[in-house]
Amino acid sequence: MAESPFKADIERVEKELTEKMTPGAIAYIPGSSVINKTGSWRVFKPEFNKDKCIRCFLCYTYCPEPAIYLDEENYPVFDYDYCKGCGICANECPTKAITMVREVK
Amino acid sequence: MAVRKPPITTREYWAPGHAACAGCGCAIIMRLATKAFSEAMEEKYGDPDAFAIAHATGCMEVVSAVFPYTAWKAPWIHVAFENAAAVASGVEAAWKKLGYKGKILAFGGDGGTADIGLQALSGMLERRHNVVYIMYDNEAYMNTGIQRSSSTPYGAWTTTSPPGKYSIGEDKPKKWVALIAAAHQIPYVATASIADPYDLYRKVKKAAKIDGPAFLQIHGPCVPGWRIPPEKTVEVAKLAIETGVWPLFEIENGDIRNIKFQRFPKDGKFKKPIEEYLKLQGRFKHLFKRPEAIQELKEQIKAMWKVLGKEVELP
């Protein structure tokens, strides 16, 4: 499984935030919002069945976060640190390879 | 087996962790538009990062730039509600003077474009600045709590157009800023929708490659404002196209007689009734007690298509 592309971002942002102080009204670290783990908002969690996936990339295209990235074989991988559980991917999946199940914490 | 390639670039300029609601339609626009823009810049200038963004106040500005964090991975400037187009013009002029290669992208919501920023937009288009202006249209002022804008459709509930005994909700027809932009005879005007993401992608890419101003009006459903469940965002946008509520078209060089339509039925007859689009949304719930209001909405949609030069039939 490919590693989330946002992992490296988190390390970079954390390092830069400790090194420099943010001046007023300027957020100078690109993509620093990766620190906010919005996955805690989730009520329903997408579960992915790789056997049914036809790699149409619709879930990847529609994800508003983006909490879906692609692995080496271009299958979608869900980043549960950021997925807010909206369910667009499950609703739009043409083969129903994604199902929404209730989150258990 | 060969590995299938995704039809859109895997570079991200819209980082996760922003504060948009789950299922936000406009967040999809931000993500796809910046991706398409970077692909166009790579093909045109050989540098995918050769762009900067000017962003009017609005939903997507509020959720993406919660100080001290930002969701943007491109140079991004937040400006007041009314002057995204003016600031984009200024940045473009400065880039020209400094000899930078690239193009400016401006974002504005429907309030920041159709109401407050209209004169700045008109000035930018008239001066022919090399800017792509994208209006993400969620049909009300969503970030301040769902007040009506001039882009709110007829009959919709908002907090400032509440339906009741003497009111049917919003009582004026929707303003089509794309047609106002087309009247400036600029190189490219289009409407798009998240319902057809690859069409959206193609149009943003085309707009980015053109020299001169371009304007896009993109439909982006809003989960709390339209009273829809978060997973139905794209479904609602699809129904808007299938029922004829949202036209997809392109106008090049202000040639309003030769509008190119996408996803338009050949005989002008839409298969799905507009009620299917309305019944999914809580903001139109009260219309089902008032059939005459739905009839009026249909008449307005027919009139809108007539302006575009099409006679349509709505079931």
Interface residues (C-beta under 8 A of the other chain):
Chain A: P5 F6 D9 L17 T22 A25 A27 I29 P30 G31 S32 S33 V34 I35 N36 K37 T38 W41 R42 R55 F57 Y60 T61 Y62 C63 P64 E65 P66 A67 Y69 L70 E72 E73 N74 D79 D81 Y82 K84 G85 C86 G87 I88 A90 N91 E92 M100
Chain B: V3 R4 K5 P6 P7 I8 T10 E12 W14 A15 P16 G17 H18 A19 A20 C21 A22 G23 C24 G25 A27 I28 R31 L32 S64 A65 V66 F67 P68 Y69 T70 A71 W72 K73 A74 I194 P197 Y198 V223 P229 P230 E231 K232 T233 V234 E235
